[in-house]
Amino acid sequence: MLVAVPEDIQIEKAAVREAEARVESSLAKFNELVANVKDMTDDARKLGLEIPRIDRE
């Protein structure tokens, strides 16, 4: 989306911050699930642990 008006820029920045917060919340829940699940294979657990690493990059 092309924004040129300062008000639009602030609206878009707020939307990005909200989206980032939702992603972080979902990722935290996912990490908790991966850490606590008992019937996950080692390969699946390793793949699950890759997601936070990729998100940091």
Buried (B, 14 or more C-beta within 10 A) or exposed (E): EEEEEEEEEEEEEEEEEEEEEEEEEEEEEEBEEBEEEEEBEEEEEEEBEEEEEEEEE
